[in-house]
Amino acid sequence: MSITTRHVVVFFVTLLTIAATCVTLARSSDKTPRGPFGLSMVATADDEKLDITLFEGDEYCGECHERQFSEMQGSMHSISHEDTLYRSAAEMALREAGPEVYALCSGCHTPQGVAAGLVPGTPEEELPEAVISGIQCETCHSVESLNGVDGPWGEPGNGSIVLAPDSDRKFGPGGGDPEMSPHTMESREFFKKSEFCASCHTVIHPFNGVRLEHTYAEWKASPYAEAGIQCQDCHMREVEEAVEVARTMRPLEIVGLSSPVAEAERPIARHFFVGGNTNAAKLGGGERHAAMAGDRLRSAATLAIEVPDSVRAGETLKVGVTVANVAAGHSLPTSLVELRRIWVDLRVTDDSGEQIFRSGWIDREADLGEDVMRFGALAGDDQGRPTYKPWEVAQFLWKRMIPAKESVTDVFEVPVPPGAEGSIKVDARLFYVGAPEFVARALMGERYVELDTVEMASASATLSAIQ
């Protein structure tokens, strides 16, 4: 009652190859790269601490940029330092791995706090609003340059941005009406490129080089990159717009006024920054962003079932289940794949509705079983023991994801009872969760909130059982 032997053999050979590669990579690194403020690659133009008072806050920016301010509020960016799940994990990292590793995390969750020398070291209750507000308008629009591609790994990651905050000058993709603005706007082409996003959405273990988050590499190897579609073309769009980009494989240009006093419309990206986090509101963000995340997940994949027209009672029914990544410009799942789970819940019932096969049901107290069609990863420490803590990861014990615009098919063998007759129904549902229950409880402790399990897609089929 499991996936066929051929699929299992191919699957585990692939996983062992990945694990061996990761172990080799971990052992080959003999130097720990550092930025001017520690393990994070975040820097300033002169490598000196920045003046945190130059970050005036989103409300100030919102006085002129109302639409962008409204879209940003409640996003995971806007709560990046205070997100309940992140906060719990970061504090655990501080206790178990020390302030250097905590600062590495903070280099992406509050870059200005690290570059100001306030994180680590300053008690949480003493941090100014400009630090605890996480990724705010001026965090991105103070980025003068990127230092990742020319950095130690030859790719963006670990907060590889150079901050140059200035009340009279901001950086952006170009355009605007400087004569009508309280500040100038200097154009930087990287604002339109995936390398900008990858500066924080690629996470590389500083001690062993293991890629903990590698969404950028997944995108770079995808048809989206080949077509010139950047991260911004999907994640700085409405969900419907992102779906259209994935369908046509062409970017959409969104135009509007940068502010109420602007004289002409120009390309202005939306500022929702929505991914797959349907727990945004539960973790401190907004309901609108949580709802959009659900819509995005439900648009990302399709599910299909293939069965014969009939099966003889007492014989084996072969059920083909195909999951296709139709609208994500990276693999499914992505980001911290050792926490993310995507799986198929497959149920087969007879004519009376009695269950004759089940694979992939939700068990909140344990992880998914071995015979489940699942996608994600199992991380291991340097001794090969499973771990869900990013700072302990030295290898991946297995990894299985669905690349962009590709599909994966597994075949399940279902024994049909000898006395079966009439119809047999096959139902499949594709689920996603940001972290399994037991991991969320372990990470969050007293702060625990139940994370959403999202149904991404479903499919069903009916066949006849004959004697």
C-alpha positions as a Python dict, from the first residue, in 0.01 Angstrom:
ca = {
    (1, 'M'): (0, 0, 0),
    (2, 'S'): (267, 248, -100),
    (3, 'I'): (434, 420, -390),
    (4, 'T'): (581, 175, -642),
    (5, 'T'): (934, 42, -591),
    (6, 'R'): (1068, 217, -902),
    (7, 'H'): (959, 558, -773),
    (8, 'V'): (1105, 489, -428),
    (9, 'V'): (1443, 380, -565),
    (10, 'V'): (1475, 685, -794),
    (11, 'F'): (1357, 913, -516),
    (12, 'F'): (1606, 792, -255),
    (13, 'V'): (1901, 776, -495),
    (14, 'T'): (1830, 1144, -568),
    (15, 'L'): (1808, 1225, -198),
    (16, 'L'): (2132, 1047, -113),
    (17, 'T'): (2308, 1237, -391),
    (18, 'I'): (2181, 1568, -254),
    (19, 'A'): (2285, 1474, 99),
    (20, 'A'): (2634, 1372, -14),
    (21, 'T'): (2674, 1701, -201),
    (22, 'C'): (2571, 1900, 105),
    (23, 'V'): (2807, 1709, 335),
    (24, 'T'): (3097, 1767, 94),
    (25, 'L'): (3010, 2136, 73),
    (26, 'A'): (2998, 2165, 453),
    (27, 'R'): (3342, 2005, 492),
    (28, 'S'): (3506, 2206, 215),
    (29, 'S'): (3456, 2545, 380),
    (30, 'D'): (3755, 2646, 594),
    (31, 'K'): (3680, 3017, 643),
    (32, 'T'): (3384, 3195, 791),
    (33, 'P'): (3291, 3502, 582),
    (34, 'R'): (3206, 3817, 775),
    (35, 'G'): (3070, 4159, 701),
    (36, 'P'): (3165, 4479, 885),
    (37, 'F'): (2904, 4406, 1154),
    (38, 'G'): (2950, 4032, 1201),
    (39, 'L'): (2823, 3723, 1020),
    (40, 'S'): (2563, 3919, 825),
    (41, 'M'): (2678, 4073, 498),
    (42, 'V'): (2487, 4396, 563),
    (43, 'A'): (2720, 4694, 527),
    (44, 'T'): (2728, 5072, 507),
    (45, 'A'): (2899, 5284, 246),
    (46, 'D'): (3197, 5347, 475),
    (47, 'D'): (3158, 5034, 693),
    (48, 'E'): (3089, 5260, 991),
    (49, 'K'): (2778, 5236, 1206),
    (50, 'L'): (2484, 5425, 1063),
    (51, 'D'): (2274, 5685, 1243),
    (52, 'I'): (1945, 5513, 1325),
    (53, 'T'): (1766, 5848, 1356),
    (54, 'L'): (1789, 5880, 977),
    (55, 'F'): (1516, 5614, 953),
    (56, 'E'): (1206, 5827, 993),
    (57, 'G'): (944, 5555, 979),
    (58, 'D'): (676, 5430, 743),
    (59, 'E'): (418, 5683, 863),
    (60, 'Y'): (642, 5967, 750),
    (61, 'C'): (682, 5810, 406),
    (62, 'G'): (309, 5743, 394),
    (63, 'E'): (229, 6113, 411),
    (64, 'C'): (320, 6134, 42),
    (65, 'H'): (323, 5771, -71),
    (66, 'E'): (-20, 5672, 52),
    (67, 'R'): (-80, 5374, -173),
    (68, 'Q'): (257, 5214, -106),
    (69, 'F'): (221, 5273, 268),
    (70, 'S'): (-125, 5117, 274),
    (71, 'E'): (-15, 4811, 79),
    (72, 'M'): (290, 4756, 299),
    (73, 'Q'): (106, 4766, 631),
    (74, 'G'): (44, 4419, 771),
    (75, 'S'): (290, 4252, 536),
    (76, 'M'): (545, 4005, 670),
    (77, 'H'): (809, 4266, 583),
    (78, 'S'): (641, 4514, 815),
    (79, 'I'): (660, 4269, 1109),
    (80, 'S'): (989, 4102, 1017),
    (81, 'H'): (1147, 4167, 1357),
    (82, 'E'): (836, 4098, 1567),
    (83, 'D'): (675, 3808, 1377),
    (84, 'T'): (589, 3567, 1661),
    (85, 'L'): (737, 3258, 1496),
    (86, 'Y'): (1054, 3439, 1392),
    (87, 'R'): (1090, 3610, 1730),
    (88, 'S'): (1068, 3275, 1908),
    (89, 'A'): (1320, 3109, 1676),
    (90, 'A'): (1559, 3405, 1688),
    (91, 'E'): (1559, 3411, 2066),
    (92, 'M'): (1624, 3037, 2069),
    (93, 'A'): (1916, 3095, 1831),
    (94, 'L'): (2048, 3363, 2066),
    (95, 'R'): (2034, 3123, 2362),
    (96, 'E'): (2171, 2818, 2184),
    (97, 'A'): (2404, 2954, 1916),
    (98, 'G'): (2501, 3293, 2058),
    (99, 'P'): (2476, 3661, 1965),
    (100, 'E'): (2671, 3626, 1640),
    (101, 'V'): (2415, 3389, 1492),
    (102, 'Y'): (2130, 3600, 1627),
    (103, 'A'): (2283, 3902, 1451),
    (104, 'L'): (2304, 3700, 1129),
    (105, 'C'): (1927, 3646, 1147),
    (106, 'S'): (1872, 4012, 1234),
    (107, 'G'): (2080, 4124, 937),
    (108, 'C'): (1776, 4046, 721),
    (109, 'H'): (1497, 4102, 974),
    (110, 'T'): (1623, 4445, 1086),
    (111, 'P'): (1929, 4537, 873),
    (112, 'Q'): (1933, 4892, 1005),
    (113, 'G'): (1942, 4762, 1363),
    (114, 'V'): (2252, 4555, 1290),
    (115, 'A'): (2420, 4830, 1086),
    (116, 'A'): (2354, 5078, 1368),
    (117, 'G'): (2530, 4849, 1614),
    (118, 'L'): (2213, 4810, 1821),
    (119, 'V'): (2156, 4441, 1744),
    (120, 'P'): (2280, 4236, 1914),
    (121, 'G'): (2356, 4385, 2252),
    (122, 'T'): (2063, 4617, 2318),
    (123, 'P'): (1781, 4478, 2534),
    (124, 'E'): (1468, 4432, 2327),
    (125, 'E'): (1267, 4676, 2537),
    (126, 'E'): (1527, 4950, 2477),
    (127, 'L'): (1538, 4924, 2097),
    (128, 'P'): (1401, 5225, 1910),
    (129, 'E'): (1098, 5191, 1684),
    (130, 'A'): (1321, 5225, 1377),
    (131, 'V'): (1480, 4892, 1471),
    (132, 'I'): (1183, 4686, 1588),
    (133, 'S'): (973, 4794, 1288),
    (134, 'G'): (1181, 4553, 1077),
    (135, 'I'): (1180, 4598, 701),
    (136, 'Q'): (1032, 4943, 653),
    (137, 'C'): (1019, 5177, 352),
    (138, 'E'): (1356, 5329, 423),
    (139, 'T'): (1524, 4993, 475),
    (140, 'C'): (1495, 4919, 104),
    (141, 'H'): (1507, 5276, -22),
    (142, 'S'): (1834, 5337, 166),
    (143, 'V'): (2010, 5057, -21),
    (144, 'E'): (2283, 5221, -226),
    (145, 'S'): (2432, 4903, -373),
    (146, 'L'): (2447, 4524, -344),
    (147, 'N'): (2759, 4340, -233),
    (148, 'G'): (2654, 3977, -277),
    (149, 'V'): (2759, 3876, -627),
    (150, 'D'): (3115, 3992, -560),
    (151, 'G'): (3104, 3856, -207),
    (152, 'P'): (3235, 3534, -50),
    (153, 'W'): (2979, 3302, -213),
    (154, 'G'): (2951, 3470, -552),
    (155, 'E'): (2577, 3514, -510),
    (156, 'P'): (2346, 3737, -307),
    (157, 'G'): (2257, 3627, 44),
    (158, 'N'): (2273, 3683, 420),
    (159, 'G'): (2173, 4048, 395),
    (160, 'S'): (2417, 4146, 121),
    (161, 'I'): (2306, 4510, 94),
    (162, 'V'): (2489, 4838, 146),
    (163, 'L'): (2286, 5095, 341),
    (164, 'A'): (2337, 5468, 293),
    (165, 'P'): (2046, 5639, 474),
    (166, 'D'): (1999, 6009, 406),
    (167, 'S'): (1696, 6228, 480),
    (168, 'D'): (1750, 6420, 157),
    (169, 'R'): (1816, 6125, -74),
    (170, 'K'): (1651, 5792, -144),
    (171, 'F'): (1725, 5512, -388),
    (172, 'G'): (1475, 5346, -617),
    (173, 'P'): (1411, 5207, -965),
    (174, 'G'): (1411, 5551, -1125),
    (175, 'G'): (1163, 5813, -1236),
    (176, 'G'): (966, 6037, -1003),
    (177, 'D'): (926, 6409, -962),
    (178, 'P'): (1229, 6529, -765),
    (179, 'E'): (1132, 6895, -790),
    (180, 'M'): (805, 6816, -610),
    (181, 'S'): (964, 6594, -344),
    (182, 'P'): (1134, 6665, -8),
    (183, 'H'): (1411, 6431, -119),
    (184, 'T'): (1596, 6336, -435),
    (185, 'M'): (1565, 5989, -586),
    (186, 'E'): (1874, 5819, -726),
    (187, 'S'): (1807, 5541, -974),
    (188, 'R'): (1945, 5194, -916),
    (189, 'E'): (1870, 4922, -1172),
    (190, 'F'): (1895, 4644, -911),
    (191, 'F'): (1559, 4749, -765),
    (192, 'K'): (1404, 4574, -1066),
    (193, 'K'): (1619, 4260, -1034),
    (194, 'S'): (1587, 3936, -841),
    (195, 'E'): (1933, 3987, -694),
    (196, 'F'): (1788, 4260, -474),
    (197, 'C'): (1533, 4022, -318),
    (198, 'A'): (1787, 3741, -301),
    (199, 'S'): (2012, 3956, -85),
    (200, 'C'): (1796, 3846, 208),
    (201, 'H'): (1593, 3558, 68),
    (202, 'T'): (1905, 3350, 19),
    (203, 'V'): (2041, 3223, 350),
    (204, 'I'): (2377, 3047, 358),
    (205, 'H'): (2507, 2881, 673),
    (206, 'P'): (2812, 3093, 761),
    (207, 'F'): (3013, 2807, 912),
    (208, 'N'): (2962, 2529, 658),
    (209, 'G'): (2820, 2689, 343),
    (210, 'V'): (2497, 2488, 333),
    (211, 'R'): (2224, 2680, 148),
    (212, 'L'): (1941, 2699, 400),
    (213, 'E'): (1722, 2911, 173),
    (214, 'H'): (1798, 2902, -198),
    (215, 'T'): (1493, 3045, -372),
    (216, 'Y'): (1717, 3260, -590),
    (217, 'A'): (1898, 2957, -735),
    (218, 'E'): (1563, 2787, -798),
    (219, 'W'): (1442, 3094, -986),
    (220, 'K'): (1769, 3133, -1176),
    (221, 'A'): (1737, 2778, -1313),
    (222, 'S'): (1372, 2829, -1409),
    (223, 'P'): (1192, 2931, -1729),
    (224, 'Y'): (1095, 3254, -1549),
    (225, 'A'): (1455, 3372, -1533),
    (226, 'E'): (1503, 3271, -1896),
    (227, 'A'): (1200, 3484, -1986),
    (228, 'G'): (1331, 3782, -1788),
    (229, 'I'): (1062, 3759, -1520),
    (230, 'Q'): (1199, 3880, -1187),
    (231, 'C'): (1086, 3818, -828),
    (232, 'Q'): (924, 4162, -831),
    (233, 'D'): (707, 4069, -1131),
    (234, 'C'): (510, 3827, -913),
    (235, 'H'): (562, 3934, -552),
    (236, 'M'): (507, 4305, -614),
    (237, 'R'): (178, 4236, -790),
    (238, 'E'): (-178, 4145, -700),
    (239, 'V'): (-235, 3769, -694),
    (240, 'E'): (-440, 3782, -1014),
    (241, 'E'): (-163, 3977, -1184),
    (242, 'A'): (99, 3725, -1072),
    (243, 'V'): (-115, 3442, -1208),
    (244, 'E'): (-135, 3623, -1541),
    (245, 'V'): (243, 3664, -1547),
    (246, 'A'): (284, 3290, -1486),
    (247, 'R'): (27, 3206, -1754),
    (248, 'T'): (170, 3428, -2026),
    (249, 'M'): (533, 3422, -1910),
    (250, 'R'): (546, 3796, -1971),
    (251, 'P'): (592, 4070, -1710),
    (252, 'L'): (309, 4314, -1644),
    (253, 'E'): (383, 4683, -1604),
    (254, 'I'): (182, 4859, -1335),
    (255, 'V'): (160, 5237, -1366),
    (256, 'G'): (34, 5502, -1129),
    (257, 'L'): (123, 5817, -941),
    (258, 'S'): (414, 5791, -699),
    (259, 'S'): (239, 6046, -475),
    (260, 'P'): (-62, 6281, -486),
    (261, 'V'): (160, 6567, -605),
    (262, 'A'): (322, 6370, -888),
    (263, 'E'): (260, 6523, -1228),
    (264, 'A'): (255, 6207, -1439),
    (265, 'E'): (193, 5838, -1405),
    (266, 'R'): (488, 5604, -1429),
    (267, 'P'): (565, 5239, -1348),
    (268, 'I'): (497, 5197, -975),
    (269, 'A'): (520, 4844, -836),
    (270, 'R'): (274, 4732, -574),
    (271, 'H'): (411, 4693, -222),
    (272, 'F'): (221, 4396, -79),
    (273, 'F'): (519, 4155, -91),
    (274, 'V'): (290, 3855, -50),
    (275, 'G'): (426, 3501, -39),
    (276, 'G'): (264, 3193, 110),
    (277, 'N'): (231, 3300, 472),
    (278, 'T'): (-138, 3269, 550),
    (279, 'N'): (-50, 3314, 917),
    (280, 'A'): (35, 3682, 869),
    (281, 'A'): (-244, 3806, 1097),
    (282, 'K'): (-180, 3540, 1363),
    (283, 'L'): (188, 3633, 1377),
    (284, 'G'): (131, 4006, 1406),
    (285, 'G'): (56, 4119, 1053),
    (286, 'G'): (-260, 4188, 856),
    (287, 'E'): (-570, 3997, 751),
    (288, 'R'): (-547, 4128, 394),
    (289, 'H'): (-199, 3985, 350),
    (290, 'A'): (-303, 3654, 505),
    (291, 'A'): (-597, 3627, 262),
    (292, 'M'): (-377, 3713, -36),
    (293, 'A'): (-125, 3448, 72),
    (294, 'G'): (-403, 3189, 72),
    (295, 'D'): (-505, 3292, -279),
    (296, 'R'): (-144, 3273, -392),
    (297, 'L'): (-101, 2921, -254),
    (298, 'R'): (-422, 2805, -418),
    (299, 'S'): (-304, 2941, -754),
    (300, 'A'): (45, 2791, -739),
    (301, 'A'): (-19, 2423, -812),
    (302, 'T'): (-259, 2182, -973),
    (303, 'L'): (-341, 1823, -880),
    (304, 'A'): (-446, 1545, -1116),
    (305, 'I'): (-541, 1178, -1074),
    (306, 'E'): (-506, 903, -1334),
    (307, 'V'): (-691, 572, -1287),
    (308, 'P'): (-822, 304, -1524),
    (309, 'D'): (-1191, 283, -1608),
    (310, 'S'): (-1226, -30, -1398),
    (311, 'V'): (-1040, -267, -1172),
    (312, 'R'): (-1113, -630, -1088),
    (313, 'A'): (-1202, -703, -725),
    (314, 'G'): (-915, -862, -536),
    (315, 'E'): (-652, -708, -766),
    (316, 'T'): (-434, -400, -731),
    (317, 'L'): (-551, -57, -841),
    (318, 'K'): (-276, 175, -963),
    (319, 'V'): (-347, 540, -892),
    (320, 'G'): (-127, 801, -1059),
    (321, 'V'): (-110, 1135, -874),
    (322, 'T'): (49, 1434, -1045),
    (323, 'V'): (134, 1764, -877),
    (324, 'A'): (228, 2047, -1114),
    (325, 'N'): (396, 2373, -1019),
    (326, 'V'): (206, 2606, -1251),
    (327, 'A'): (247, 2956, -1104),
    (328, 'A'): (547, 2978, -873),
    (329, 'G'): (868, 3112, -1021),
    (330, 'H'): (1067, 2888, -787),
    (331, 'S'): (1035, 2539, -644),
    (332, 'L'): (744, 2421, -430),
    (333, 'P'): (799, 2447, -142),
    (334, 'T'): (1074, 2705, -111),
    (335, 'S'): (1257, 2908, 154),
    (336, 'L'): (1324, 2707, 473),
    (337, 'V'): (1222, 2379, 311),
    (338, 'E'): (1312, 2179, 621),
    (339, 'L'): (1013, 2347, 787),
    (340, 'R'): (773, 2383, 493),
    (341, 'R'): (551, 2088, 407),
    (342, 'I'): (350, 2020, 92),
    (343, 'W'): (183, 1680, 67),
    (344, 'V'): (-99, 1482, -90),
    (345, 'D'): (-378, 1335, 119),
    (346, 'L'): (-506, 1043, -91),
    (347, 'R'): (-823, 856, 4),
    (348, 'V'): (-989, 566, -174),
    (349, 'T'): (-1342, 456, -80),
    (350, 'D'): (-1576, 184, -198),
    (351, 'D'): (-1936, 211, -317),
    (352, 'S'): (-2067, 236, 40),
    (353, 'G'): (-1822, 511, 133),
    (354, 'E'): (-1601, 282, 341),
    (355, 'Q'): (-1232, 368, 326),
    (356, 'I'): (-1009, 106, 165),
    (357, 'F'): (-690, 315, 141),
    (358, 'R'): (-553, 633, 297),
    (359, 'S'): (-217, 808, 268),
    (360, 'G'): (-121, 1151, 393),
    (361, 'W'): (-377, 1230, 662),
    (362, 'I'): (-283, 1507, 905),
    (363, 'D'): (-130, 1402, 1235),
    (364, 'R'): (-61, 1714, 1438),
    (365, 'E'): (155, 1528, 1689),
    (366, 'A'): (399, 1375, 1439),
    (367, 'D'): (551, 1425, 1097),
    (368, 'L'): (414, 1272, 777),
    (369, 'G'): (475, 903, 716),
    (370, 'E'): (723, 754, 471),
    (371, 'D'): (461, 636, 220),
    (372, 'V'): (321, 986, 169),
    (373, 'M'): (364, 1189, -148),
    (374, 'R'): (536, 1485, 11),
    (375, 'F'): (765, 1773, -77),
    (376, 'G'): (1010, 1957, 147),
    (377, 'A'): (1328, 1845, 318),
    (378, 'L'): (1471, 1681, 624),
    (379, 'A'): (1771, 1866, 761),
    (380, 'G'): (2048, 1704, 961),
    (381, 'D'): (2322, 1825, 1194),
    (382, 'D'): (2690, 1738, 1156),
    (383, 'Q'): (2623, 1397, 1311),
    (384, 'G'): (2342, 1317, 1070),
    (385, 'R'): (2070, 1365, 1331),
    (386, 'P'): (1748, 1531, 1210),
    (387, 'T'): (1707, 1894, 1317),
    (388, 'Y'): (1464, 2176, 1250),
    (389, 'K'): (1699, 2447, 1385),
    (390, 'P'): (1869, 2635, 1098),
    (391, 'W'): (2184, 2705, 1300),
    (392, 'E'): (2237, 2329, 1350),
    (393, 'V'): (2196, 2229, 984),
    (394, 'A'): (2507, 2079, 824),
    (395, 'Q'): (2339, 1873, 552),
    (396, 'F'): (2007, 1768, 406),
    (397, 'L'): (1917, 1406, 471),
    (398, 'W'): (1662, 1425, 192),
    (399, 'K'): (1508, 1693, -22),
    (400, 'R'): (1225, 1677, -272),
    (401, 'M'): (1072, 1981, -441),
    (402, 'I'): (882, 2060, -760),
    (403, 'P'): (1075, 2302, -985),
    (404, 'A'): (898, 2589, -1158),
    (405, 'K'): (677, 2482, -1451),
    (406, 'E'): (747, 2113, -1380),
    (407, 'S'): (540, 1831, -1237),
    (408, 'V'): (596, 1517, -1032),
    (409, 'T'): (398, 1195, -1058),
    (410, 'D'): (382, 916, -800),
    (411, 'V'): (196, 588, -848),
    (412, 'F'): (14, 435, -553),
    (413, 'E'): (-78, 66, -543),
    (414, 'V'): (-414, 9, -375),
    (415, 'P'): (-533, -347, -295),
    (416, 'V'): (-899, -376, -390),
    (417, 'P'): (-1101, -599, -153),
    (418, 'P'): (-1214, -930, -311),
    (419, 'G'): (-1581, -853, -256),
    (420, 'A'): (-1575, -499, -394),
    (421, 'E'): (-1832, -408, -656),
    (422, 'G'): (-1989, -92, -790),
    (423, 'S'): (-1796, 232, -794),
    (424, 'I'): (-1465, 320, -632),
    (425, 'K'): (-1391, 684, -561),
    (426, 'V'): (-1045, 833, -543),
    (427, 'D'): (-1000, 1172, -376),
    (428, 'A'): (-676, 1368, -349),
    (429, 'R'): (-606, 1695, -174),
    (430, 'L'): (-283, 1895, -180),
    (431, 'F'): (-194, 2063, 148),
    (432, 'Y'): (62, 2318, 266),
    (433, 'V'): (179, 2418, 613),
    (434, 'G'): (458, 2658, 708),
    (435, 'A'): (583, 2423, 979),
    (436, 'P'): (441, 2101, 1124),
    (437, 'E'): (263, 2119, 1456),
    (438, 'F'): (538, 1960, 1666),
    (439, 'V'): (801, 2198, 1524),
    (440, 'A'): (584, 2507, 1575),
    (441, 'R'): (524, 2408, 1937),
    (442, 'A'): (894, 2343, 1997),
    (443, 'L'): (999, 2674, 1844),
    (444, 'M'): (726, 2898, 1982),
    (445, 'G'): (681, 2758, 2332),
    (446, 'E'): (442, 2977, 2531),
    (447, 'R'): (385, 3197, 2226),
    (448, 'Y'): (245, 2905, 2027),
    (449, 'V'): (-34, 2971, 1779),
    (450, 'E'): (-177, 2703, 1552),
    (451, 'L'): (-44, 2752, 1200),
    (452, 'D'): (-284, 2725, 908),
    (453, 'T'): (-302, 2413, 698),
    (454, 'V'): (-398, 2533, 350),
    (455, 'E'): (-563, 2319, 84),
    (456, 'M'): (-386, 2420, -235),
    (457, 'A'): (-566, 2197, -483),
    (458, 'S'): (-789, 1891, -509),
    (459, 'A'): (-889, 1625, -760),
    (460, 'S'): (-1116, 1322, -772),
    (461, 'A'): (-1191, 1028, -998),
    (462, 'T'): (-1435, 741, -1008),
    (463, 'L'): (-1394, 392, -1155),
    (464, 'S'): (-1580, 63, -1145),
    (465, 'A'): (-1497, -244, -940),
    (466, 'I'): (-1588, -560, -1132),
    (467, 'Q'): (-1598, -924, -1032),
}
